[in-house]
């Protein structure tokens, strides 16, 4: 159900949950908002997100997209990757479902890192979700 079809009030109400009662999983793709506790409680270990780093490194509020890649480059990391994880009440702290990594080189820019991460996301995210659904 597209979130744009809800008003702010409905998103906070049982109306939202009622419309989701037949949902098995909620699959996010780099979702940036903190998921409300009532939604996490209604869907324990059923909300999944992907993060563009190897958690627990480079996670938390504000750590998304190029912010992550810039931090990885600034810290001269030798690898980075993706983490597919369950969502809990904290940013990027849910149980890890899957991780994949890629080698980094000292000459890599944050754009180079982003491109490598994008390849991992495209390769692994659909497969991991398919495995969970089956």
C-alpha positions in Angstrom: 0.0 0.0 0.0 1.6 3.3 -1.0 2.3 5.5 2.0 1.2 8.5 -0.1 -2.4 7.2 0.0 -2.5 7.9 3.8 -2.9 11.2 5.6 -0.6 11.8 8.6 -3.4 11.1 11.0 -4.2 7.8 9.3 -0.6 6.7 9.4 -0.7 7.0 13.2 -4.1 5.3 13.5 -5.4 1.7 13.4 -6.7 2.5 9.9 -3.2 2.0 8.7 -2.8 -1.3 10.5 -6.2 -2.5 9.3 -5.2 -1.9 5.7 -2.0 -4.0 6.3 -3.6 -7.0 8.1 -3.0 -9.4 5.2 0.6 -8.3 4.7 3.3 -11.0 5.4 6.3 -8.7 5.1 7.1 -5.0 4.7 10.1 -4.7 2.4 11.9 -1.3 2.5 14.8 -0.2 0.3 16.9 2.2 2.2 14.0 3.7 4.1 15.2 6.7 6.1 12.5 7.3 8.7 12.4 5.6 12.1 9.5 3.1 11.9 6.9 3.7 14.6 7.0 1.3 17.5 3.4 0.2 17.0 4.2 -0.9 13.5 7.3 -2.9 14.6 5.1 -4.5 17.3 2.5 -5.4 14.8 5.1 -6.9 12.4 7.9 -8.4 14.5 10.7 -9.7 12.3 8.6 -8.9 9.3 10.0 -5.5 8.3 13.2 -5.6 6.3 15.5 -2.9 5.1 18.8 -2.7 3.4 21.8 -0.5 4.5 24.7 0.5 2.3 27.4 -0.5 4.7 28.5 -3.5 6.8 26.6 -2.9 10.0 27.2 -2.2 12.8 29.7 0.2 11.2 28.3 3.3 9.6 24.8 2.9 10.8 22.4 5.2 12.8 20.6 8.4 12.2 22.0 10.4 9.4 24.0 7.5 8.0 22.5 6.9 4.6 23.6 7.2 0.9 26.6 9.3 0.2 27.0 10.1 4.0 27.9 6.5 4.5 30.2 6.2 1.5 32.0 9.5 2.4 32.6 8.2 6.0 33.9 4.8 4.6 36.4 6.6 2.4 37.4 9.1 5.1 38.2 6.2 7.4 40.3 4.4 4.7 38.3 1.2 5.0 39.5 -1.7 3.0 36.0 -3.1 2.4 32.4 -2.0 2.5 29.2 -3.7 1.6 25.5 -4.1 2.2 23.5 -5.3 5.2 20.0 -6.6 4.8 18.4 -6.5 8.3 15.2 -6.7 10.2 13.9 -3.3 11.4 13.6 -2.6 15.1 12.9 0.5 17.2 16.5 1.9 16.5 18.1 3.0 13.3 20.1 0.1 11.7 20.2 -2.1 14.8 17.9 -4.9 13.9 19.1 -8.5 13.5 21.2 -9.0 10.4 19.7 -11.3 7.8 22.5 -11.1 5.2 25.7 -9.2 4.4 27.9 -9.0 1.3 31.2 -7.1 1.0 33.4 -5.6 -1.7 37.0 -4.7 -1.7 37.9 -1.0 -1.6 41.1 0.6 -2.9 42.9 3.7 -1.5 42.1 5.4 -4.9 38.3 4.8 -4.6 36.2 8.0 -4.3 32.9 7.9 -2.4 31.3 7.7 -5.9 33.3 4.6 -6.6 32.2 3.1 -3.3 28.6 3.9 -4.1 28.8 2.2 -7.5 30.3 -0.9 -5.9 27.5 -0.9 -3.3 24.9 -0.5 -5.9 26.1 -3.6 -7.7 25.8 -5.6 -4.4 22.3 -4.2 -3.8 21.1 -5.2 -7.2 22.6 -8.6 -7.0 21.7 -9.7 -3.5 18.6 -7.8 -2.3 16.1 -9.5 -4.6 17.5 -13.0 -4.0 17.5 -12.6 -0.2 13.9 -11.3 -0.2 12.9 -14.2 -2.5 14.5 -16.7 -0.1 12.6 -15.2 2.9 9.3 -15.3 1.0 9.8 -18.9 0.1 
